[in-house]
Amino acid sequence: MDFLALPSGPVTLSNVTVPACLLGQPGDLVRTEISIAEGRIAPPQPFAVDMGGALVLPAFVDMHTHLDKGHIWPRAPNPDGTFAGALATTAADRSARWSAADVRARMDFALRCAQAHGTRAIRTHLDSIPPQDAISWPVFREIRADWAGRIDLQAACLIGCEDFSEDGPFRQTADLVAESGGVLGMVAYPVPDLRDRLRAFLRMAAERGLAADFHADETLDPGAEALRMIAEAVLETGFPAPVVVGHCCALSAQDEARAMETLDLVAKAGLHIVSLPMCNLYLQDRQAGRTPRRRGITLVHEMRARGINVSFASDNTRDPFYAYGDLDMLEVLREATRIGHLDHSGPGWIETVLTNPARACGFAPPSLAEGAPADLVIFRARTWSELLSRPQSDRIVLRGGVRIDTTLPDYAELDPLMEGP
């Protein structure tokens, strides 16, 4: 059978390859069969197709993105590739260009890319310094409704910790987040009173019944210890809701004993960690005329060994923080494998783009069990080496058992947004 000529209707996909961990089995990859009927995983069906060992995964979960920033690179490129350049360039573009229409168009474009690549759930951060919060959050609510049934969407507000106070403008932002069913988010970096700010931030989240999501230690400065302070704050306050922390690059530059002590606290506090290896590789250790020495990835192996729920995600897409990307979680997994040496370290890393982010964010867990939605991504590849060696641009994406169009949107659609304001 032609791999691309998958029939519609009730069918058993025989001779497929599936990660054993997704079937609750030991080992790495196993050959099995998956049946589909009425949009769900079903008992064996009379009509069967030999898939020749094609690898089948549940649809992906991308738990850390910036849909509001996405695709501004053509009009707002990072002048030098540095973190400071990204901050300044984005701030200028946001002030000048981020109208509701602009944000909506770029978010919708990005979601079409993600859907075509096989993603079913996304958490995005939204820059929320006033007046942008009053623009982007209503747009997000509209987009979430428009995309219901295609991609499940969550949003977390994003402000710097120096812009946080319990009695300032952020109180109105937090109320807006709560009204929108969002997540309270903040960038945590070294400021003299960070400990107090973190506790106050968690109080505000608890008062509104919100989960928390932090950017932390997105630097290779070994003195940055926001992650440690977040873990301590969660333990001391007994904060009841899930807490996600992203980046945590500084751990890779710290003294080994100190870093391991911090990870022990992270495990005790039950924090969820998300690593963004492509963006961190792009920004960290960049100096003009000098080859970078350090990768910027956080300590994912040590986290996994402690039972910490660790995931990988896309982060920025074609904006000043990362010039590339397409919200393709297979690309994220492929690059994470290479950057973080996930190979030769035991099976189960596939869960970092499926089960783990779903658990961190509260999305429906991926499943290949009977009765689960037939939201699947099917690859011609039969092994990890085959899967991660090519872009897999001929992948098949099923949503509710129905094959969707995986044609990517044309960048030319965005041209009108790149013209002068």
Number of C-alpha atoms within 10 A of each C-alpha: 9 7 15 12 8 14 12 11 13 20 22 22 23 20 19 22 24 24 24 17 17 21 12 8 11 13 12 15 19 19 15 13 19 23 24 25 20 14 18 21 25 21 15 18 14 9 13 17 16 14 23 17 21 22 25 25 22 26 24 29 32 28 29 29 22 22 27 27 24 26 28 23 20 16 17 18 21 22 12 14 19 19 21 15 17 20 13 14 20 21 12 12 15 18 11 10 17 17 14 16 14 18 21 20 16 19 22 16 19 21 24 19 20 24 24 21 27 29 30 25 24 28 24 24 27 22 24 23 17 13 12 17 22 15 16 23 24 15 20 23 16 12 17 17 12 12 14 10 11 16 20 17 22 22 27 26 26 23 24 16 21 15 12 19 14 14 8 10 14 20 14 15 23 24 16 17 23 16 11 15 15 24 27 29 31 26 21 26 19 15 12 8 10 17 17 11 19 22 19 16 23 25 16 20 23 16 9 16 15 23 20 24 26 28 23 24 26 25 22 20 14 16 14 23 21 25 28 21 21 26 22 20 21 23 16 11 11 11 18 14 14 18 25 24 27 26 25 28 28 24 29 20 17 17 11 11 9 14 20 17 11 19 22 19 20 27 17 16 20 18 23 23 27 29 26 26 26 25 22 23 18 19 24 21 19 17 12 10 6 8 9 15 9 13 19 30 25 25 19 21 14 14 19 14 8 15 13 22 23 25 30 30 29 28 29 27 24 19 24 31 27 26 19 17 19 19 29 20 23 21 20 21 23 18 16 21 17 12 15 16 12 19 13 7 9 9 16 16 22 20 21 21 26 27 21 25 30 22 16 19 24 11 19 12 14 24 20 21 16 15 15 16 22 28 25 26 20 23 25 21 20 19 17 14 11 14 17 17 10 12 13 17 12 13 20 23 27 21 22 20 22 18 16 14 11 19 12 15 14 10 9 9 11 17 11 9 19 16 9 7 6
